[in-house]
């Protein structure tokens, strides 16, 4: 089950920066004076990795196993190590300060335990964990630098700066900065934080009291709303004030790094499996390198079209190159799954297929093409899931097919061009139409041209023309309006990069 979960999570990396397609949660508490403590983790099935930390003071050079043990009930052979206080920033640094960590990647329990050895209760101050989750539906993406830094009177002239880069977007979004801090002594002191963007748009300074009911773990959060999408970097500078040079009283505490949560903006549309095949290096798509879509390079693993596809013993191209008649209905699902995965990597909103995509992932992880072929139950399931993903890839559900998107910036200009080109010849006639109808246009450029009809719900009801035309070529088609239910429709004419849409009324 664990292997299955990890493979599923491996395939769910769905952002432009695949390695960052994750959400990070922070949980923690103070443990000074305690002998044990536990952190409960919810929604365990979406967890990819857990990193547990404990801050210490006063037992430098003592092996970590003599100070604190981390456990989740099964990871007895998992490694964990000491991160020393080498990040100290001032001459008053204390070599006995340490941060201890352990990574859990085998997920069989929803509780992480910290067991503090007898006699060490006064030396261990906090226990916290970073929970890395990979979800198909991301409301935000987390970016982090979890470098622990001991602060002691380092002063405003010598701050420690975390620089966090993240993906830009084409619209504004909210950004949250989270800073975990471990207090070491029950005295009042301050932490100064300056958060700024590299272009100067954002520059905010905060002063925080890090003493809170004794020794403890504190999590500070700062939310910034409607930050322009072109901002793709934050610098978070932190220091403990030096009373001799600053206006605040500073003292010792440990900053456990930073996590920056960037609101996820889904701005992608979808493309069919035919598009992804012909824009690849696959033989079935004629291996058309010049037309290849670079989204293929985002497939996890770094092998693009040569990535192994589940249990098929084939790579992605070999799957595409296998015809269903030869390979069975397994490939009906496989084609659509590959297209859906590429569409998700191209930043398409996955909300409408989250359940079906997970179910398809489970199915492909469990069954080979040979197991599916001839098994009526498995074949039916493959066809059903393939149909849902096909609806997504073709734009019938989800954010919509890329070719169906209106080019609002150029719509008026495009209409003017089309009308001018065919001004001596009716474009759509008659309109309204009750029986035979005709559509005519003159190609503006060389390329693929098409005429498609959509109902008012955006569902395609017919393709009347789809062929390559030359610039200046006149095309006229006839369609049977009597076979369409009465109502309003839209005819969409495409010629290369030009699009023209016109209303058509069927019936009187």
C-alpha positions in Angstrom: 0.0 0.0 0.0 2.9 2.4 0.8 4.5 1.7 -2.5 1.3 2.3 -4.2 0.7 5.6 -2.4 4.2 6.9 -3.1 3.9 6.0 -6.8 0.5 7.8 -7.0 2.0 10.9 -5.3 4.9 10.8 -7.8 2.5 11.2 -10.6 0.5 13.9 -9.0 3.1 16.7 -9.4 1.0 19.1 -11.2 2.5 22.5 -11.3 4.9 24.3 -13.7 7.7 23.6 -11.2 7.0 20.0 -10.6 9.4 19.7 -7.7 7.4 22.4 -5.9 3.9 21.0 -6.5 3.2 20.6 -2.9 1.7 22.0 0.2 3.6 22.2 3.5 1.9 22.2 6.8 3.6 23.3 10.0 2.7 21.7 13.4 4.6 22.3 16.7 4.6 22.8 20.4 6.8 23.6 23.3 8.2 20.6 25.2 10.5 22.0 27.8 10.2 20.0 31.0 8.3 17.2 29.3 9.3 13.6 28.8 7.2 12.9 25.6 4.9 14.6 23.2 2.9 13.7 20.1 1.8 15.5 16.9 -1.2 14.1 15.1 -1.3 14.4 11.3 -4.6 14.4 9.5 -5.4 13.3 5.9 -2.5 10.8 6.0 -3.1 9.5 2.5 -2.1 12.8 0.9 1.2 12.9 2.9 4.4 12.6 0.9 7.0 13.2 3.6 7.2 14.3 7.2 10.3 16.1 8.6 10.4 16.3 12.4 12.6 18.7 14.4 13.5 19.4 18.0 15.5 22.3 19.3 18.0 21.8 22.1 20.3 23.7 24.4 23.0 22.7 26.9 24.2 19.2 25.8 26.5 19.9 22.8 28.5 16.8 21.8 26.0 14.4 23.4 24.7 12.0 20.7 21.2 12.8 19.5 19.9 9.4 20.6 20.8 10.3 24.2 18.7 13.4 23.9 15.4 12.8 22.0 13.9 10.1 19.9 11.4 10.5 17.1 9.1 7.7 16.2 5.9 7.0 14.2 5.5 3.4 15.1 7.4 1.8 12.2 10.5 3.8 11.2 13.0 2.2 13.5 15.6 2.0 10.7 15.0 5.6 9.5 18.0 7.9 9.9 17.9 11.2 11.8 20.7 13.6 12.4 21.9 16.6 14.4 22.0 20.1 12.8 24.5 22.0 14.9 24.5 25.6 15.8 26.9 26.6 13.1 24.5 29.1 11.7 25.1 31.4 14.7 25.3 35.0 13.6 27.1 36.8 16.4 30.2 36.6 18.6 27.9 35.6 21.5 26.9 32.4 19.8 26.4 29.3 22.0 27.9 26.1 20.6 25.5 24.1 22.8 22.6 25.1 20.7 21.4 22.4 18.3 18.5 21.4 16.1 17.8 17.7 15.6 15.8 16.3 12.7 14.5 13.1 11.3 12.7 12.5 8.0 9.8 10.0 7.7 9.1 8.7 4.2 7.5 5.4 5.1 3.9 6.3 6.0 2.1 3.9 8.2 0.9 5.9 11.2 -0.7 9.3 11.7 1.2 10.3 14.8 4.8 11.4 15.2 6.2 11.0 18.8 9.1 12.7 20.5 10.5 10.8 23.5 12.9 12.9 25.6 15.5 11.0 27.5 15.5 11.2 31.3 17.6 14.1 32.5 17.3 15.9 29.2 13.8 17.5 29.9 15.3 20.9 30.6 17.4 20.9 27.4 14.8 20.1 24.8 12.6 23.2 24.1 10.4 22.5 21.1 9.1 19.7 18.9 7.7 20.6 15.4 7.1 18.9 12.1 6.8 19.9 8.4 4.2 17.8 6.6 4.7 17.8 2.8 1.6 17.0 0.9 1.0 16.4 -2.8 -2.6 16.9 -3.8 -4.1 17.0 -7.3 -6.2 20.1 -6.3 -3.8 22.7 -4.9 -5.2 25.9 -3.3 -1.7 27.1 -2.8 1.9 25.9 -3.5 4.5 26.0 -0.7 8.1 27.0 -1.2 10.5 26.6 1.6 14.0 27.0 3.0 14.2 25.1 6.3 17.6 26.2 7.4 17.7 26.6 11.2 19.5 29.7 12.5 20.4 30.6 16.0 19.8 34.3 16.7 21.6 36.2 19.5 22.1 40.0 19.3 23.1 39.7 15.7 21.6 43.2 15.2 20.1 45.0 12.3 23.4 45.3 10.5 23.8 41.5 10.3 20.4 39.9 9.6 20.0 36.4 8.3 18.1 36.4 4.9 16.0 33.7 3.4 15.5 34.2 -0.4 12.5 32.3 -1.8 11.9 32.0 -5.5 8.5 30.9 -6.9 6.6 30.7 -10.2 5.1 33.9 -11.6 1.5 34.1 -12.7 -0.6 36.1 -15.1 -2.9 37.6 -12.4 -2.5 38.8 -8.8 -2.6 36.3 -5.9 -2.3 36.1 -2.1 1.0 35.2 -0.5 1.5 33.9 3.1 4.9 33.9 4.9 5.2 31.5 7.8 8.2 31.5 10.2 8.6 28.8 12.9 10.5 30.0 16.0 11.7 28.2 19.1 12.1 30.1 22.3 15.0 29.1 24.6 14.6 31.2 27.7 11.6 32.6 29.6 12.6 36.2 29.2 11.1 38.9 27.1 12.9 39.7 23.8 12.1 40.7 20.3 12.5 39.4 16.8 12.5 41.8 13.8 11.4 40.6 10.4 11.6 42.4 7.1 9.8 40.9 4.1 10.3 42.5 0.7 10.1 41.7 -3.0 13.1 42.1 -5.3 11.3 44.8 -7.3 10.5 46.9 -4.2 6.7 46.4 -4.5 6.5 44.8 -1.1 8.5 46.0 1.9 7.0 45.2 5.3 8.7 45.2 8.7 7.4 43.4 11.8 8.5 43.3 15.4 7.4 40.2 17.4 7.7 39.3 21.0 9.1 35.7 21.0 8.4 35.0 24.7 5.0 33.3 25.1 4.1 31.6 28.4 7.6 30.3 28.9 9.8 28.2 26.6 7.7 27.3 23.5 7.3 26.8 19.8 5.8 29.8 18.0 4.6 30.1 14.4 4.3 33.6 13.0 2.2 34.1 9.8 2.0 37.2 7.6 -0.5 37.4 4.8 -0.2 39.7 1.8 -3.2 40.0 -0.5 -3.5 40.8 -4.2 0.3 40.7 -4.9 1.0 41.2 -8.6 1.6 37.9 -10.5 4.9 39.0 -11.9 6.4 39.1 -8.4 8.3 35.8 -8.1 10.8 36.2 -5.2 10.7 37.3 -1.6 13.6 38.1 0.7 12.8 37.5 4.4 15.4 39.1 6.7 15.4 38.3 10.4 17.5 39.5 13.3 17.7 39.6 17.1 18.1 43.3 18.1 21.4 44.3 19.7 20.6 46.7 22.6 23.8 48.6 21.9 22.8 49.6 18.4 19.1 48.9 18.0 16.0 50.2 19.8 14.8 46.8 20.9 16.0 44.3 23.5 17.1 41.1 21.8 18.2 37.7 23.0 18.5 34.1 22.0 16.0 32.1 19.9 16.1 29.7 16.9 14.4 30.4 13.6 13.5 27.1 12.0 13.5 28.4 8.4 10.6 29.9 6.4 7.7 28.6 4.3 6.1 30.8 1.6 2.6 29.8 0.5 1.6 31.2 -2.9 -2.0 31.1 -4.0 -2.4 28.7 -6.9 -3.6 30.3 -10.1 -4.9 27.8 -12.7 -4.6 29.5 -16.1 -4.3 26.6 -18.4 -6.8 25.2 -20.9 -6.9 21.6 -22.2 -5.7 19.8 -25.3 -6.7 16.5 -26.7 -4.6 13.3 -26.8 -4.3 13.8 -30.5 -2.6 17.1 -29.9 -0.1 15.7 -27.4 0.6 12.8 -29.7 1.4 15.0 -32.7 3.3 17.5 -30.6 5.7 14.9 -29.3 8.6 12.7 -30.5 6.3 9.7 -30.8 6.2 7.7 -34.0 2.4 7.8 -34.1 2.6 11.6 -34.1 5.2 11.4 -36.9 8.0 12.2 -34.4 7.5 15.9 -35.2 10.3 17.5 -33.2 9.9 21.0 -34.5 6.2 21.0 -33.3 7.0 19.3 -30.0 5.3 20.8 -26.9 7.9 21.4 -24.1 5.3 20.4 -21.5 6.5 16.8 -22.1 9.7 17.8 -20.2 7.6 18.3 -17.0 6.7 14.7 -16.6 8.3 13.6 -13.2 11.5 11.7 -13.6 13.2 13.8 -16.2 12.7 11.4 -19.1 9.8 13.1 -20.9 8.4 10.8 -23.6 10.8 8.0 -22.5 9.4 7.8 -19.0 8.1 4.4 -18.0 4.3 4.2 -18.0 3.2 2.3 -14.9 3.1 -1.5 -15.3 2.9 -1.5 -19.1 6.7 -2.2 -19.6 6.5 0.6 -22.1 7.4 4.3 -22.2 4.9 7.0 -22.9 5.6 7.1 -26.6 5.3 3.3 -26.9 1.9 3.5 -25.2 0.8 6.1 -27.7 2.2 4.1 -30.6 0.1 1.0 -29.6 -3.3 0.9 -31.2 -6.3 -0.2 -29.1 -7.2 -2.9 -31.6 -3.8 -4.5 -30.9 -3.4 -3.7 -27.2 -6.9 -3.7 -25.9 -9.0 -1.2 -24.0 -6.3 -0.6 -21.5 -4.9 1.8 -24.0 -8.2 3.8 -24.3 -7.6 4.8 -20.7 -3.8 5.2 -21.1 -4.1 7.6 -24.0 -6.5 9.9 -22.1 -4.5 9.6 -18.9 -1.3 10.8 -20.6 -3.2 13.7 -22.2 -4.8 14.6 -18.8 -1.5 14.4 -17.0 0.1 16.8 -19.6 -2.9 19.1 -19.3 -2.5 19.2 -15.6 1.2 19.9 -15.9 0.2 22.7 -18.3 -1.6 24.2 -15.3 -5.2 23.3 -16.1 -7.7 23.3 -13.2 -8.1 19.6 -12.0 -11.2 20.2 -9.9 -13.6 18.3 -12.2 -11.5 15.2 -12.6 -9.8 14.9 -9.2 -11.6 11.7 -8.2 -11.5 10.1 -11.7 -7.8 10.9 -12.1 -7.0 9.3 -8.7 -9.1 6.3 -9.6 -7.3 6.0 -13.0 -3.9 6.3 -11.3 -4.8 3.5 -8.9 -6.1 1.4 -11.8 -3.0 1.8 -13.9 -0.7 1.1 -10.9 -2.5 -2.2 -10.2 -3.1 -3.6 -13.7 -1.0 -4.5 -16.7 -2.4 -4.3 -20.3 -2.5 -8.1 -20.3 -4.6 -8.3 -17.2 -7.1 -5.8 -18.6 -7.4 -7.4 -22.1 -10.3 -9.8 -22.1 -11.5 -9.0 -18.6 -14.9 -7.5 -19.1 -15.0 -5.8 -15.7 -11.6 -4.2 -16.0 -12.2 -3.3 -19.7 -15.5 -1.5 -18.7 -13.8 0.4 -16.0 -10.9 1.5 -18.3 -13.4 2.7 -20.9 -15.5 4.6 -18.2 -12.5 6.3 -16.7 -11.0 7.0 -20.1 -14.3 8.7 -21.1 -14.2 11.1 -18.1 -10.7 12.1 -18.9 -11.6 12.4 -22.6 -14.3 14.9 -21.6 -11.7 16.8 -19.7 -9.2 16.8 -22.5 -11.8 17.9 -25.1 -13.1 20.7 -22.9 -16.5 19.3 -22.2 -15.7 19.5 -18.5 -13.0 21.5 -16.7 -11.5 24.8 -17.8 -12.3 24.2 -21.5 -10.4 23.3 -24.6 -7.7 25.7 -25.7 -9.2 26.2 -29.2 -12.6 27.1 -27.7 -11.2 30.0 -25.7 -12.3 33.4 -27.0 -9.5 35.7 -28.0 -11.2 38.7 -26.4 -8.3 41.1 -27.1 -8.5 40.6 -30.8 -12.1 39.5 -31.3 -13.3 42.8 -32.8 -10.2 43.0 -35.0 -10.7 39.4 -36.2 -14.4 39.9 -37.0 -13.5 43.0 -39.0 -10.9 41.1 -41.0 -13.2 38.2 -41.7 -16.1 40.4 -42.8 -13.9 42.4 -45.0 -12.5 39.3 -46.7 -16.0 37.8 -47.5 -18.0 41.0 -47.8 -19.3 40.1 -51.2 -20.4 36.7 -50.1 -22.8 35.9 -47.2 -20.9 34.1 -44.3 -23.8 32.1 -42.9 -27.1 31.8 -44.8 -29.9 31.5 -44.4 -30.0 32.6 -40.8 -32.4 31.5 -39.2 -32.1 28.1 -41.0 -34.7 25.4 -41.0 -33.4 22.9 -43.5 -30.3 23.3 -45.6 -27.8 25.9 -44.4 -24.5 27.1 -45.9 -21.3 28.6 -44.4 -18.6 30.2 -46.5 -15.3 31.8 -45.7 -12.1 32.9 -47.4 -8.8 31.7 -45.8 -6.6 34.5 -44.4 -3.5 32.3 -44.2 -2.1 28.9 -45.0 -3.0 26.3 -42.4 -5.6 24.0 -40.9 -9.1 25.4 -41.2 -12.3 24.1 -39.5 -16.0 24.9 -39.1 -17.6 23.6 -35.9 -21.1 24.1 -34.3 -21.7 24.5 -30.6 -24.9 24.8 -28.6 -25.5 27.5 -26.0 -24.1 25.3 -23.3 -20.7 25.2 -25.1 -21.1 21.6 -26.2 -19.9 20.8 -29.7 -22.7 19.3 -31.8 -20.8 18.9 -35.1 -17.7 19.4 -37.1 -18.6 20.4 -40.7 -15.1 21.0 -42.1 -11.5 20.3 -41.0 -8.8 20.4 -43.6 -5.7 22.4 -44.7 -6.4 25.5 -46.8 -4.3 28.0 -48.6 -4.3 31.7 -48.2 -7.1 33.3 -50.3 -8.9 29.9 -50.8 -12.7 30.1 -50.7 -14.5 27.4 -48.8 -18.2 26.7 -48.7 -20.0 23.9 -46.9 -23.6 22.8 -46.5 -25.1 21.4 -43.4 -28.5 19.8 -42.6 -30.2 22.2 -40.1 -33.3 19.9 -39.9 -31.3 17.4 -37.8 -30.6 19.9 -35.1 -33.0 20.8 -32.3 -34.5 24.3 -32.5 -32.6 26.9 -30.7 -29.5 29.1 -30.8 -26.1 27.9 -31.8 -22.6 29.3 -32.5 -20.6 28.6 -35.6 -16.9 28.8 -35.0 -14.6 29.2 -38.0 -10.9 28.7 -37.5 -8.1 29.4 -40.0 -4.6 29.1 -38.7 -4.4 31.7 -35.9 -7.7 33.4 -37.0 -11.0 32.7 -35.2 -14.5 33.9 -36.1 -17.7 33.1 -34.1 -21.2 33.8 -35.3 -24.7 33.1 -33.9 -27.0 30.8 -35.8 -30.7 30.3 -35.1 -32.1 26.9 -36.1 -35.9 26.8 -36.7 -38.5 29.6 -36.8 
